[in-house]
Amino acid sequence: MGARKTVQLSLIVYVISAVCMYVLAAVSLVVPGLVGARTSPFACDDYSIRNPLKKQTVSTTALILITLLAALLIIIVTEVVIDRLSLPDRLFKWRRWRLPSLLVHAVAYLGYFQLGYAMQVVVNQVTKYAVGRLRPHFFTVCKPEAFNCTSPGQLIYSYTCTGDAKDTEEGRLSFFSGHSSIAMYSATFLIIYLHARIGHIAPRILLSTLQTVLFTGGLFICYTRLQDYYHHPSDIATGAVIGILGAIYSCYAWADLWYPRDGYSAVHGTISEEDYDNNPSAVNVESKTTLEPTNSPSNLYDERL
């Protein structure tokens, strides 16, 4: 193994990227609410929107905490395992300070995860308010005044809701399911991440079990939206598909997780990066095929930035 490449990191690039990401997500949460959702008509005989209002099995707060904490835990543990079993072929520096490869990789992949996460929020918010599809419990929260219904299937465009204004507005945001898109995005991203980063060294049964738990957990959250009468089946299916596609795109276009990349080589025993730099010839480095592939988040710090 030859001399390792030194990569000089630019902190300002990461700060600007993070600020832009969070600002865009925040704007998508605030602006549509100020404009208001589209007022959609309903059919006289549409009983799909006359279900009771139930307490959510998985609240929005719980969804955010579960998905973000799962990503944080899985990515950090995975990078620690890789760092313990292998030796990075790149040195990372910020100005004169050397940064641990473990820290750089963990922050990079968490950043890619959050970037895709924010994009899911933006797409979902814009779609919800633009479409204005009525939730399955819309009648319960709207409590419309008497309206003229002369024939089955007749669309009622003009109606007045007497229920709580906030609940009524929320009742117009059925398409598509944000819970489903976020849950399936998170599950799919982490499944691909685990396969790309440690699929070559982790026990197959352990890895496949963890991936199955992630995917099943995402599906469970999707199912609760149907049981709680918060979304129609098509809302949930659409959200799940968009979440999965968003995760695949994030892993392929941003995180470079789709194809193997050289990033580490295996070593016998335990050795620090400093020891290797001081005396690389004393280290028994195995063939890179032993611990390959190990994807390095190269596009976070290479020339493209």
N, C-alpha and C positions, 0 to 999 in steps of 0.2 A: 504494500500500500504506500503510495507516494505522499508528497506533501499535500496537506489539505488546503482547499480553497478558502480564502478569507472573504467573507461577505460583510460589507459595511452597510449597516441599516440606517435608514433615515426616519427618525421618530416623527417628524412633521407630516410625512406621508400617511402614517397610520392614524395620527390624530385627525387630520383632515378627512380621511376616509370614514372614520368612526363618527365624526360630527355630522357629516353629510348623510350617513346611513340613519342615524337616530333622528335627525331633523326631518328627513323625508317621512319616516314612520310616524312621527308626532304630527306632522301636517296632515297626513292621511287620516289620523284619528280625530283631529279638531275641525278641519275645514268642511268635510261632508256633513258633520253634525250641525254646523252653522247654516248650511244651505238647506238641509232637510231631505228626507227620502222622498222618492217619487210616490205620489198618491195613486195607487192602483185600484181598478174596479174589482168587484167580486160578483160571482154569479148567484142568482137567487137560490139555486139548489146545490150550492157548493158546501157540503158538510165537512170537507177536509180542513176548513179553517174555523170550525166550531168546537174544538176540543178544549178541555179545561187547562188552566195555567198551573203548571206544576213546578216545584222547586227543582233547580238544576242538580243533577247528580254530580257533575263536574263543572264548577263555576269557572268563569274566565280567569279569576285570580289563581285558582287551583291549577288550571291548564298551564298557565305561564310558569308557575313555580315548578310543576312536575317536569315539563319539557326542558326548561333551562337548567334545572338542577341535574337532570339525567344526563344532559349533554356535558355539563361541567364535570361531573363525576367520571363518566365513561372516558372522555378525552384525556383528562389528567391521569387517570389510572393507566390507560393505554400507553401514553407517552412515557410514563415512569417505567413501565415494563420494557418498552423499546430501549430506553436510555440505559437500563441496567444490563440488557443482554447484548448491546451492540455499541459500536463506536462511530460517531458521526464523521462524515468526510468533509464537513464544512465547519469553519469557525465563524462565529457571528460577533460583530463588534458594533458598538454605538459610540462614536467618537473614539475615545481612548480606552473605553471600558469593554471588556469581553463579556458577552452574555451567554449563559448556559443554553445549549442546544435544546434541552428539555423545555425551558421556558419559551424559547422562540417558537418551537413547533406547537406547543399547547396553545399559546396565544393566537397563533396563525389559524389553526383549525377551529378554535372557538370563534374567531372573527369571521371565518367563512360561514360557519353555522349561523351566526347572528345576522350576517348579511342576507342569506337566503330567508331567514326567519322574518326579517323586516320587509323583504319583498312580498312575502305571503300576506303580511298585514296590509300593505299598500294595495295590492290587487284585490284583496277581499273587501276592504272598506269601500273602494271606488265602485266595485260591482254591486255591493249591497244597496248603496244609496241610489245608484243609477237604475237598477232594476226595480226595487221596491216590492218584491214579492211578499205576499202576506203569509205570516207564520200560521201553523196549524191552530194556534190558540188566539188568533187575531180577534175573533168575535168576542171572546171573553174579556179582553183588555180594552177593546174599542167601545163596546156597548153602544152600537149605533142606534140612533133614533129611528122611529118607524119610517119605513121606506116603501115605495110603491113597487110591488112585485107582481106582475100580471101573468107571467108565463115562465115555466121552467127553463133554465139556461139563460134567462135575461141578465144582462150585465148592468150592475148598478154603479153608475159613475158618480152620482151626487149623493153623498150621505154625510151625516154629522156624527162624530164620535163623542160620547159623553163620559168616557172613562178617563183615567189619568193620562195626561198628554205625553209624559215620558214613556209610559208603558205602551201607549198606542204607537208612538214613533218607533220604538223597538220592535213592535209587532209587524212592521213593514220591512224588516231586514232578514228575510228568510233565505234568500239566494245570494251566494252559496254559503254553506256552513263553514264558518271560520274555525270552529273547534276541529272539524274534520281535516281541514287543510293543514292547520298547525300540527295536529297530532300525527298525521301521516307524513308530513314533511320531516318532522323530528325523527320519527321512527326510521324512515327510509334513509335519511342522511347518516344516522348513526350505524345502521346496518352496513351501508356501503363503506363507511369510514373504518369500521372494525375489520371488514373483509380485506380492505386494501392495506391497512397498517399492520395487522397481526394475523391475517388469514393464513400465512405461511408458517407461523410458529405456534399458534394457539392450538390446543387440543380441539379436534373437530366437533366432538360432542358438546364441549363447553361453549364453543363459539356459536354453534348452530342453536343451542338452547337459549343463549342470550339474545341472539337475533330473533328467534321465534317469540320470546317474551316481549321484545320491543315492538314487533309487528302486531302481535295480539293486543298489546296495550293500546296501540294506536287505533285498532279496530274497535276495541271496547269503548273508547271515547266516542267514536263515530256512532256506535249503537245507542249510547245514552241520549244522543240528540233526537233520535227517533222515538225512544221510549218516553222522553220528557215532553214530547209535542213541541219541540222548538224548531224542527225542520221537517220538510217533506223528504221522502227517500231520494228524489233526484237532487235535492240540495246537498245531501250528505255524500252521495256518489260523486257529484261534481267536485265538491271540496276535497274529497280523498284523492281523486285523480290529479287535481291541480297541485296538491301537496306532494304527491309522489313525483310528478314531472318536475316540480320546482327543486326537489332534492336531487334528482338525477342531474339536472342542469347545473346546480350549485357544485356538485361533486366533480362534474366534468369540466365546466368552463372556468370555475374559480379555484377550486381546491386541488385540481389535478390529481384526483383520487382514482380516476378511471383507468389510467395506465400506470404500470410500474415505473418507478424512478429510483435511480441509485441515490441513497442517502446515508446508509450505514453499512458497516461490515462487522461480522461477528468476531468476537475475540474469546480465547480460552481464559477462564477465570475472570477476576474483577480488576479493572484498570481504569484510572482516571484519565480524562482528556489531557491533563497537564503532564502526566507521566508519559503518555504516548508522544506528545509534542517534544519532550526533552530527549527521549530515546526511542524512536519508532522502531528501530531494528530489533529491540529486545522484546517486542510484542509478537506473539504468535497469532497472526491474523488469518482466519480461515478464508476460503473462497467466498466471494460475495453471493454465490448461489445458496449458501447456507441460510442466510437471513435476508434473502431477497424475495419479493420486492419490499422496499421500505420507502414509501412515497415521502418526499420532502416537499413542503409547501413552497416550491421554488418561485412561483409567480408572485409571492408576497414580497420578495426581496430582490428579484432579478431585474434585468434592465427594463422590463416592460413598465416598471413603476418609475 
